[in-house]
């Protein structure tokens, strides 16, 4: 098992390393960081670890910022001196929340929880893959992941799909974001009803039922607005503008 540790206090870091070694000497500490910036840099430039031990208070702010940047798609065990962040922690990939000073026995219980969850999904992996491969185009359900859980969503409830950091996400009408089990936006496109979903550009697929308005902009491109707020515009290129207008009109 490869573990990444985000901890800005050297004694706490050394304690975690010692505890991990005492629990299982096959556990490898793949990397460490003491700040948000260092954590993002390490995660950007290294293979995804099996597990992250993450202090909530790092030297340059709350470590939730790392998770909000979508750099983390593996389970996280939070370690902190404060209990007030517990509810927020479980909104991410959190499988346990350990209060400092971290005890080897409590850490061992958390690691066993991780191992049991991993084994569960390994045992069910064949079923999930078979479901994905044998389901017909225009699926009635889309398999997504939230933390360590697999969920099934109705396509009609998804406002848009997008890709970021080589991962594919679905955002539903309640503005909840889920990690898709597919490897590319093209794979998602193949599953969807083409009368309802349109590949706006290389980053976005939009659902016609959740488009509020659209307008032509410079160079005959189209700006598409959906029911949810976005940090960037969804732009249909000049080359695809005619196809979009035909699609949105139901022709």
Phi, psi and omega in degrees: 000130178257127185239137172252135182243125173251106184206127184264353178258118185302315178300319179294321178297313180295325177296318179296316179300316180296316179298316180299317181294322179290327180286314182201112182286000175272352177285128180253126173279100186287333181185163178221159177205152181248001183215169176297313182300316179294322179296313179298318180297316181295315182293330178288334190244011179223161177297148180299125179288167176286329186205149176239132168259119191228120171288141181284321179264104174260176188295336182241020176137188181284136183290349176303334179300324178299316182289324180292338178280000178065028177272353187243120174230030175234165181296151181231135168251117181275141175235127185201159176271358185239140178263356186285349181262006188300314182299315180294323182301321183281002172279349181253212184270030187288129174249348174196162185224106186252130178273140178283152356288136184290129180265139182301323180294317179292323177294322178298320178297317180296319179294323177294324176299315177300313182297320179295319178296316180299317180295323178301314183285330174296317181295331182259004183299317182299321178296317182296314179298318179297321178298315182293320184283329186261350177290144183283165175299157185059058182297148177275346177220148177242126179276126179228174182232137175230108186066238180259006184255144171263134181234162179241121182247148171280130179305325181299336181273353182268125181281315178200158171250148175211160179243142180204134182053039177066017175245156181246133183235153172243140177239123184268180186294343176266013178063032174265137183256135181231146175277126179280152180275353179277158186267348182208161178293330178296322178295320177297316181303322181293339182273344193262158174287113185292347176280341181253332185242141182228134177280098185292320179196193183293343184254332190235143164239129184246152179261124183303326183291345182243014174272125181272321179193166175212157181210150177283139177234197185301147177059032175064019174283168181234131176263120183253131177246137179248178187289346182254151176286140178235156178277350180216164181276149172263113185245127173268130184292164177302320182294329183259001184298316181295318179296322179296314182297322178293318181293314184291335178276352180079015181284000000 
